[in-house]
Amino acid sequence: MNIQSIKIGFLAALALAAAGCGTKEAAGPLEPTGPTGRVRFVNLITDPARLPVNAILESVPFGVNLTYTAATPATLPSPATANYSPILVGARTLVLKRTADTSVTVGTIGFTVADGADITIYGIGGTGGAATTSFITTDANPVPTSSQVELRIVNMSPTAGPLDYFVTAPSADLSTATPTVANLAYESTSTYLVFSPGTFQVRAVPAGTAPAARSTSVVASISSLALAGGTGRTVVTADRAAGGAPITAFVLTDR
């Protein structure tokens, strides 16, 4: 028996086990043997009529009842609450089903897992019943020291367009601030930025907004983000759950 057959058999066994006991009783997310990467899924599908969704990875439950902005495997029942799940390398398929009626397929996402790589898969689109698609980032996930925090920004708002982001002390004056990340387009990510531990405010304004107009032009804000040393986070801006404005912002835990 070759290695690929072993992998497929292992996944099939997991699928049967999960089907027999149900997602909530499953021991955890996929626990493969052999070379792996790590995978995280974030639900940004903008169609309330098809939300929430269940995420099925290679026929195995990967997340259930995922509301808008929810991420998995972090939302699985304990102890399967890791930020990412290890998945066997190779071509994989993630199927999204409507939680209230699992005969409805909301989307199918094909992706490739590389050895040792971390990826985040965003399920996107769907406004007004439109087709859903995906956006995938490769997450460098640098390891911060105990005196550092790592912060990355991802723009997932088609409505907002390019944005300038400011990571400052809470209530700092934006008119005198320099953009921490400038002109970040839709479906773009910043590098991981290094800060000292502390509490921050993250604000986004349309790219190129004049300094004097920034305070009244904020389209998304996280007013208080406490970051301890040795941690990593991703800040995501996105449309509202039904698409369009107002823009929302939320935080993913990377480390």
URPEHU-V637354 format. One record per residue. N is the residue number from 0. RES is the residue in one letter. PHI is phi in degrees with one decimal (NA if undefined). OMEGA is omega in radians with two decimals (999 if undefined). D_LAST is the distance of its C-alpha to the last C-alpha in Angstrom with 2 decimals. Layout:
N RES PHI OMEGA D_LAST
N RES PHI OMEGA D_LAST
This chain:
0 M NA -3.12 37.60
1 N -83.5 -3.07 35.25
2 I -61.7 -3.11 31.48
3 Q -62.5 3.11 31.08
4 S -63.7 3.11 33.36
5 I -62.0 -3.13 31.33
6 K -61.2 -3.12 28.14
7 I -63.3 3.12 30.05
8 G -63.4 3.13 31.61
9 F -63.8 3.13 28.35
10 L -63.9 3.12 26.98
11 A -62.7 3.11 30.36
12 A -62.4 3.09 30.29
13 L -62.8 -3.14 26.97
14 A -61.2 3.12 28.49
15 L -64.3 3.13 31.57
16 A -64.4 -3.13 29.71
17 A -66.8 -3.14 27.69
18 A -64.6 -3.09 30.92
19 G -73.9 -3.02 32.71
20 C -110.0 -3.12 30.48
21 G 86.4 -3.05 28.77
22 T -60.2 -3.05 25.13
23 K -67.8 -3.14 24.73
24 E -95.7 -3.10 26.23
25 A -64.4 -3.09 24.38
26 A -65.9 -3.13 22.59
27 G 166.6 3.09 19.34
28 P -70.2 -3.14 18.14
29 L -55.0 -3.13 19.64
30 E -126.5 -3.01 19.59
31 P -78.6 2.94 21.34
32 T -108.7 -3.10 22.89
33 G 98.0 -3.10 23.23
34 P -59.8 -3.11 21.21
35 T -137.7 2.81 18.21
36 G -115.8 3.12 15.66
37 R -124.0 -3.01 12.87
38 V -128.9 3.01 13.71
39 R -133.0 3.08 12.70
40 F -117.4 3.10 15.65
41 V -123.8 -3.11 16.14
42 N -87.6 3.04 19.66
43 L -122.2 3.11 21.36
44 I -80.7 -2.99 24.87
45 T -97.3 3.07 27.32
46 D -143.6 -3.11 30.04
47 P -55.5 -3.13 30.27
48 A -67.7 -3.14 33.10
49 R -109.7 3.13 30.83
50 L -103.2 -0.13 27.87
51 P -73.5 -3.10 26.04
52 V -126.5 2.93 25.33
53 N -103.0 3.11 24.54
54 A -105.5 -3.10 22.54
55 I -117.8 -3.10 24.27
56 L -108.6 -3.11 22.86
57 E 51.8 3.10 25.70
58 S 70.5 3.14 27.66
59 V -112.5 3.11 25.00
60 P -56.8 -3.12 23.52
61 F -115.4 3.10 19.91
62 G -175.0 -3.13 19.84
63 V -127.3 3.04 22.70
64 N 55.4 -3.10 23.95
65 L -82.9 3.09 21.29
66 T -77.7 -3.13 22.40
67 Y -62.4 -3.10 21.90
68 T 77.5 3.13 18.31
69 A -71.7 -3.14 17.05
70 A -121.4 3.07 14.34
71 T -135.3 0.38 14.56
72 P -86.6 -3.04 13.79
73 A -59.2 -3.10 11.87
74 T -93.0 3.09 15.44
75 L -69.7 3.10 17.19
76 P -61.4 3.06 18.94
77 S -57.2 0.20 17.57
78 P -93.5 -3.07 16.76
79 A -86.1 -3.04 15.45
80 T -117.5 3.13 12.58
81 A -68.3 3.11 9.66
82 N -71.3 3.10 7.57
83 Y -130.4 3.04 9.79
84 S -119.9 3.08 13.10
85 P -69.8 -3.10 14.84
86 I -131.9 3.13 18.00
87 L -56.8 3.13 21.04
88 V -64.4 3.10 21.70
89 G 120.9 3.13 24.42
90 A -75.7 -3.10 25.60
91 R -130.6 3.14 24.27
92 T -133.2 3.08 25.28
93 L -112.7 3.14 23.61
94 V -110.5 3.12 26.29
95 L -105.2 3.14 25.94
96 K -117.6 3.06 28.57
97 R -67.4 -3.06 29.72
98 T -60.0 -3.08 28.88
99 A -74.0 3.14 32.33
100 D -154.1 -3.01 34.16
101 T -72.4 2.98 32.45
102 S -77.5 3.14 35.46
103 V -94.7 3.07 34.11
104 T -88.9 -3.11 31.80
105 V -83.8 3.14 29.78
106 G -173.2 3.06 28.39
107 T -129.1 -3.03 27.88
108 I -121.8 3.03 25.19
109 G -95.2 -3.13 25.60
110 F -155.7 -3.13 22.90
111 T -120.8 3.10 22.40
112 V -99.0 3.10 19.69
113 A -100.7 -3.11 19.66
114 D -60.4 3.07 19.06
115 G 79.3 -3.10 15.60
116 A -93.1 2.99 14.51
117 D -104.2 3.08 11.75
118 I -132.9 3.00 13.55
119 T -116.7 3.13 13.54
120 I -105.9 3.07 17.05
121 Y -101.1 2.96 18.49
122 G -83.4 -3.00 21.77
123 I -133.6 3.10 23.98
124 G 80.7 3.09 27.63
125 G 98.7 -3.10 30.19
126 T -55.8 3.10 31.67
127 G 63.9 3.13 35.12
128 G 88.2 3.14 35.00
129 A -68.4 3.14 34.22
130 A -65.7 3.06 32.54
131 T -98.5 3.11 28.79
132 T -134.4 -3.14 26.90
133 S -150.8 3.02 23.38
134 F -137.7 -3.04 21.13
135 I -122.5 3.07 18.57
136 T -112.4 2.95 16.00
137 T -94.2 -3.00 14.77
138 D -100.9 -3.11 11.18
139 A -62.7 3.09 11.29
140 N 48.3 3.09 7.59
141 P -61.6 -3.11 9.02
142 V -93.0 3.12 8.07
143 P -76.4 3.02 8.94
144 T -77.6 -3.14 11.53
145 S -67.1 3.13 12.03
146 S -105.8 -3.13 14.12
147 Q -132.4 2.91 11.93
148 V -129.0 3.12 9.45
149 E -110.5 -3.10 8.76
150 L -134.8 3.12 10.18
151 R -124.2 -3.14 11.76
152 I -123.2 3.13 14.67
153 V -126.4 3.11 16.27
154 N -97.6 3.13 19.88
155 M -117.3 -3.14 20.90
156 S -109.0 3.07 24.06
157 P -66.7 -3.14 27.31
158 T -71.7 -3.07 29.30
159 A -72.1 -3.05 27.85
160 G 71.7 -3.12 28.18
161 P -60.9 -3.07 26.93
162 L -131.3 2.92 25.21
163 D -100.6 -3.11 24.70
164 Y -115.1 3.12 21.58
165 F -123.2 3.04 21.67
166 V -108.4 -2.99 18.83
167 T -135.2 2.90 21.00
168 A -64.0 3.13 21.82
169 P -52.9 3.08 22.84
170 S 67.3 3.10 26.29
171 A -63.4 -3.12 26.66
172 D -72.7 -3.13 29.61
173 L -73.3 -3.08 28.65
174 S -67.3 3.14 32.10
175 T -109.9 -3.08 31.40
176 A -89.8 3.03 27.78
177 T -101.9 3.13 26.74
178 P -54.2 3.07 24.47
179 T -70.9 3.03 20.94
180 V -133.6 -3.05 20.95
181 A -109.0 2.97 24.49
182 N 55.6 3.12 26.11
183 L -84.0 -3.05 23.13
184 A -77.3 3.03 24.94
185 Y -58.6 -3.10 24.33
186 E 58.1 3.06 22.06
187 S -129.8 3.13 20.65
188 T -126.7 3.01 17.30
189 S -84.8 2.92 16.81
190 T -72.3 3.01 15.29
191 Y -75.9 -3.12 12.12
192 L -100.0 -3.08 13.78
193 V -103.9 3.10 13.45
194 F -131.2 2.94 14.41
195 S -79.9 3.12 15.28
196 P -55.9 3.14 13.79
197 G 165.5 3.11 15.88
198 T -111.8 -3.01 16.82
199 F -127.8 2.93 17.40
200 Q -115.6 3.11 19.38
201 V -112.5 -3.14 18.67
202 R -129.6 3.13 21.97
203 A -123.6 3.07 23.34
204 V -130.5 3.07 27.01
205 P -54.9 -3.08 29.05
206 A -56.2 3.09 28.93
207 G 84.2 3.11 31.74
208 T -58.4 -3.14 32.48
209 A -61.4 -3.09 34.81
210 P -50.1 -3.09 33.44
211 A -66.7 -3.08 35.95
212 A -100.0 -3.04 34.95
213 R -62.5 -3.05 31.17
214 S -62.9 3.13 31.06
215 T -100.6 -3.09 33.12
216 S -118.4 -3.12 31.40
217 V -67.3 -3.13 27.84
218 V -101.5 3.10 26.97
219 A -155.8 -3.09 23.46
220 S -151.1 2.88 21.73
221 I -114.2 -2.91 18.88
222 S -74.6 -3.09 20.87
223 S -147.5 -3.13 18.49
224 L -118.3 -3.12 14.77
225 A -88.5 -3.08 13.78
226 L -122.4 3.11 10.89
227 A -87.8 3.13 10.62
228 G -59.9 3.11 10.45
229 G 83.1 -3.10 7.71
230 T -111.5 3.07 5.01
231 G -134.0 -3.11 4.54
232 R -138.4 2.98 6.72
233 T -120.2 3.05 9.64
234 V -97.8 -3.10 12.99
235 V -116.6 2.95 15.57
236 T -106.6 -3.06 19.30
237 A -152.6 3.03 21.61
238 D -67.1 3.04 25.13
239 R -71.1 -3.01 26.13
240 A -60.8 3.13 26.30
241 A -98.1 -3.10 29.85
242 G 89.7 3.10 29.27
243 G 79.8 -3.14 30.36
244 A -83.2 0.00 29.99
245 P -75.7 -3.12 28.74
246 I -75.8 3.11 25.38
247 T -115.0 3.06 22.27
248 A -137.5 3.12 18.76
249 F -149.1 -2.99 15.61
250 V -121.2 3.01 11.86
251 L -106.9 3.10 9.23
252 T -89.8 3.09 5.74
253 D -94.6 3.10 3.81
254 R -138.5 999 0.00
